[in-house]
Amino acid sequence: MKKYFGLIGLFLLASCSAKADKQSAPEPKPLARVDFPTYEKRVLPNGLTVYALEYHEQPVVSLRLMITAGADNDPANLPGVAAFTADLLNKGTKTRTATQIAEAIDQVGGSVEASGDMESTVISASVLTDSVGLAFELMTDVLMNPAFAPAELARAQQQSLSNLTANMEDPDFIADAVFDRVIYGPHPYGHLTSGTLTSIPKMKREDLVQFHDKYYAPNISALAIVGDLSTADAFKLAEQWFGSWTKKDVPRPQNPEVPKMEGRRIVVIDKPDAVQTEIRVGHTTVPRKDPDYFNVLVASYVLGGTGSGRLSQTLRVERGLTYGAYASIQPRKRPGSFYSTTDTRTEKTAEALNLVLGELQKLRDSEVPPQELQNAKSYLIGSFPLSIEVPNDLATRLTTVFLYDLGDDYLKTYRDKLADVTAGDVLRAARDKISADNTAVVLVGKADDFKKQLEGLGKVEIIPIKKVDLDSPNLTR
Amino acid sequence: MRLVASVLMLLLLQVAPSKPKPVEYKETRLPNGLTVITHEDHSTPVINAQIWYHVGSKDEKPGKTGFAHLFEHLMFKGSAHIKPEEHDKIITNAGGVSNAYTQDDVTVYWETFPANYLEKILWMEADRMATLDVSEENFKSEREVVKEERLTRIENPPYGDLLELLYDNAYDVHPYKHITIGSMADLNAATIQDVREFYKTYYVPDNATVVLAGDFKADQALDEVKKYFGDIPRGQTPIVRSTAKEPPHDKERRISHPKAVPLPAYVAGYYIPADGDPDSYPLTIASNILSAGRSSRIYKSLVYDKQLAIQADASGNFTEDPNLLFAILIMNRGASIAEGEKALNAELMRLTTEPVSDMELEKAKIKMRGEYAFGRESVQEKAQSLGHAAVIHRDTATVNKEYELFMKVTKEDIMRVAKTYFRPENRTVLVVTPQATK
């Protein structure tokens, strides 16, 4: 009998093994090292840094001009000037009206956009290769000759006020805005780049003209030209169109120090018709160029950089409390922020908050286990090829290196630096730069239904959503 | 001489505009009915893989709304050789990203990853197509996640419920009446038995399309697809598609929705034909003329000149069955819906009474040319275009052929479709007026 069984057993084994390669995962062969595509960098006589990178996958060219001055240069009493200055660029020049600019670029199926961010102003253009000359022409015209016409300013103010009025009742938006204000205090990093309900109506043409005169300078700017264009042509066009942009002395912002959270401050924005609570937890952390940046970055990925992070595992997978729970760093030249974000049904507010605080504490209590550390690092390192796929991404990576002054070898070396991060580094950085106790907590939701649950978690301030005032130190009118 | 040369250059530029590159592809049907489409792109060592299942929220039965999407979440809850949540983990650890989405007509699973992971990804996707294994406990906890998703997307944001209301009123018999996320009551009523039946019926190779775009050799990739998907059996349960047709409506439907929103909003949904219908091409060009770019008619009139709205656009939601073209307005502070609606309708009516100018028609076509180039840069965008052509149009060649149909649209076509579809009785209107919080 045994014999027979043996034979049958063998037969079964044989038939299984034909499929065995389907049961165990085929392991990937190593990928040859992927490098950032070759590009050339030149500095024009007026100080403008120009990057040119050829990329021929589609007949398109991306231009990205970054001026390293943004809302961090807004006058203290007038947040929003950098954004309005940028916003009005393509709304008319000395020789073209807003409509003519729109017609010209729509006529070739491209785009020319400008926006003011926290630490930079970006003008970008995307066109089909046959219109690259027009892109340079329009871009430099809006850059150097903006009209800042009063009628356009009035229009932009009205639009912006309406937008903000709508946003001020959007729980997601208000949670972010209040959070930044709580952790950065009076520092410009804490104000809305778009301006506030108080500052927007006060904006005058002179404010914009002044900002443009002072900060729009080639010597603090970089231009990335990426796409279906030879490097030689790219530099020729850059010199032809940007060569006449005049160099100037640019004052650097005199901002107060970025504050550090002392203790836990819980701000509840009461929205009585909410069915969910938006949750933000965090504080200021390291500057982008700090030696600990990568250690804190790895910590943020362990905590919640992806859907496989601890926050998602704990809140979403194990308990079904939320659709998403993530952690990230907002990098800045001065200390940026380290924050966790999630949302949950009203009655689970405190449970979710406590879980987030618990995960923060865990990062400080013990070393990240080897496999988990490896996972976070391999994501950060492995995602490099995905981040250099299309012209816009490539242009953005180049100008980001310029913005934070990361050095010409950064794109070559940062993966090695990440690979060197140890569990000890992460623990040390977490104890130094991450905290569950000295942290801001912002909750936007139906306060009556969860405020009792917050007892014992820290000092709680409750502000009705209609009374939120982002210009006031205590956030309320 | 110089002058002549530059004039010639100009002429040359005009006669030889950059044309979008066609997306080259190979298509195969395996004996078990699985469609496989590959596109090689060696510009970066990454690959995007998509598995399109031809099932969406329009295939849901009454009382089961939201199920196709709930099911999509469960596909991450483990199969014979992959533990729950491991699917995403394997991909993120490789530096890749993965996700899925459900629409009215389809459910699509996708991942973008470093090129050396192709075989492993195929093994994983085949494993969950063949052997999904969801526990009762994981089913229940993921249902809570989906309910949270409904709160996050629909119930909590000020304008989150607009489309749900519009569709509920715009359709009587066609399943597009309910939006993909479904109702809380139906989500609560779903059972693990429903999961098993749905899986058996729809998640079969003959109802699926594998699309790969990126840095691989097509022949080798196809061999690997055959290796892992080739012996998954065909579906045994016949798929019965809804044949419901929405009857033409003979008068305007109008709903007023008082809500605690900061600014009034207006949405008009005009019934339009399905994706790929001959009329869909002039309608798309018409919507470009109406609202693509700052020089478009609606933007120019309502946002720029009259400053009535902060957002104003018109765009068609083209799907497998006839759907709606939305004209949406979010009003500027102090502007009334009545003024906005009047100005908007004036632009729609103008298309029915006077032909568009040559310049505007040309501009809308060039815009389309731009969309073909800018919308097909990444491997994900390319795979997306191929999947859409194969599954929704049932003709992969349309991925490139449609371009010519857009280019052939005439002024007369635009006036004809405007007259056909932009009629008051052909629309459902939703007016949202701000009301104080309770």
Interface residues (C-beta under 8 A of the other chain):
Chain A: D21 K22 Q23 S24 A25 P26 E27 P28 K29 P30 L31 A32 V34 Y55 E57 Q58 P59 V60 A98 T99 A102 E103 I105 D106 Q107 V108 G109 G110 S111 S126 L128 T129 D130 R155 Q158 Q159 L161 S162 N163 T165 A166 M168 E169 D170 P171 D172 D228 P272 D273 A274 V275 Q276 T306 G307 S308 Q313 R316 V317 E318 R319 G320 L321 T322 Y323 G324 D343 T344 R345 Q374 N375 S378 Y379 L380 I381 G382 S383 F384 P385 L386 I388 E389 V390 P391 N392
Chain B: L13 A16 P17 S18 K19 P20 K21 D41 S43 T44 P45 V46 A80 H81 P84 E85 D88 K89 I90 T92 N93 A94 G95 G96 V97 T112 F113 P114 A115 N116 Y117 E119 K120 W123 M124 A126 K140 S141 E142 R143 E144 V145 V146 K147 E148 E149 L151 T152 E155 N156 P157 P158 K227 Y228 A260 V261 P262 L263 A292 G293 R294 S295 S296 K300 V303 Y304 Q307 I310 I330 M331 N332 R333 M359 E362 K363 I366 K367 M368 R369 G370 E371 A373 F374 R376 E377 S378 V379 T437 K438
